[in-house]
């Protein structure tokens, strides 16, 4: 099973567009919803913060709102809940900038009642990688980029 992507954003500066795929990524500023209930936003951000590390160190990200958040706050890891995969700093967009994530992702959280899988549920061998684990960052990146929904 391929993981569905959420929260991968277009680079701000044209010189950082490495590929046509980068140029096709969404801009988080298009998804701001200041009417979104702050308590619900906090629950979503908490869920995102508590994802499991799926991959380490693609390099620090940066806030596309250029709000001054340190790049280290945005993180450098890829997190997952076993179904979805997202950049470590995605919580910041939800919490600080009221970026509303896609309805498919939100529905997934509601269906789980914002509960992460237990270790036993999560560690089902082969469930995350179809029994073909990625051994390099490049292989993982290719698999993530080939994955499902993104926003």
C-alpha positions, 0 to 999 in steps of 0.5 A: 500500500502506498501512503497518501501524502498531505502537506507538501508545498510548492517552494516559494522561490523559483530557483528552488523548483527542482522539477515539474512536480515541485511546481505542481505542488499547492501553495498553503496560502490558498487554504487558510481558513480563519473561521476554522474552530481553534480547538479543532485546529489544535487537535489536528495539529496535535495529531500531526505532531505525534506522527511516527517518524517514517524517514529522517533528514531530507533537510530542514524545511521553511515556513511558506508564510515566511513568518519567522518560524525557525527552520528547525521548528519546521523539522526535517523528518517525514511523519506517518500514521500508517495511512498518510505521510506528511512533513514534520512541520505540517502542524505549524501550518495548521496551528499558526496559519489556520491552513485547512487540510483536505477533507479526505485527511480530516475524515480519516482523523475523525474516523480514528477519533484522532487516535494514533495506532498502537505499536501492535497495530502499526507494526504489522509487517509489510503493511506500510511498504508492501513487503518491499522496504525502501533502503535509501532516502531516494527510494523512499522519496520516489515512493512518497512522490508516487503516492496518493493525495497531496495538498 
